[in-house]
Amino acid sequence: MKSSKNNTPQAPDGFKALVLDIECIPMRGWFWGTRDQFIPLQMIEEDPRMICLAAKWLGSPKKDIEFYSEWGDGRTGMFEQVWRLMDEADAIIGYNSRGFDVKWMRAELAVEGFNPPSPHKDIDLFTAVKNQFRFPSNKLDYISQRFGLGSKTEHEGWKLWADVIDGCPKAQAKMEKYNRQDVVLTEKLHDYMLPWIPNYPNVALYAHGGRDMRAGTLRCRLRTGRSDMKSLSSFLAGVTIGVGAAICWAGWQMWSVIQQED
């Protein structure tokens, strides 16, 4: 199979999978050298932090990518949107998202005083690539090009981050473009790799309509005071997993047949 794009049925309307990517800046501090350094905590002047997020709902148009940043929304506004998106998501799709993006966002939300968003299922494509394949590089740019899906936005390297820190509008615009393109690539990679992704969520649990398999709802009132209705299957998505890539793919195909029957 050259590409799974044309063979991948749409996910059920009730399955909300969020494709995302974040960008961060490093810590500032004092150090004695450039190799093999141990830097005591008292020599750190400024902690690293997240500066922007790009995200879209799986299957939505490219124009619907959402972007939030320190410079455009302020830190409070940015993390209100981060919390909202994570809370709505049944699953989060990213590249090294489970080990990096999701944990980083949770840490920042905790520092900002938020309670945890609703549970979700992690679909980490980086983990799938490492577990399923052996390539010379596991970087998103390399894997995407190897599969013929496109490439990351080119930039000048560290200077882009430095200029963003200094508040350069041109650099901020380029960072947004870079961030958005990573989300585009991640979604393309997800669609291409779908038959290869183990432990994929059981999407049938999220189906709407006459064959709705959801068992009920849970109501949670979080720190913001907002009441949220979350389906029981959304809660169970954190603990319910598929049984291997074959069953995952079969589930999507089954849903495609159900759609045709309806």
Secondary structure, 3 states (H helix, E strand, C coil): CCCCHHHCCCCCCCCCEEEEEEEEECCEECCCCCCCCCCCHHHEEECCEEEEEEEEECCCCHHHCEEEEHHHHHHHHHHHHHHHHHHHCCEEEECCHHHHHHHHHHHHHHHHCCCCCCCCEEEEHHHHHHHHCCCCCCCHHHHHHHCCCCCCCCCCCHHHHHHHHCCCHHHHHHHHHHHHHHHHHHHHHHHHHHHHCCCCCCHHHHCCCCCCCCCCEEEEECCCCCEEEEEHHHHHCCCCCCCHHHHHHHHHHHHHHHHHHC
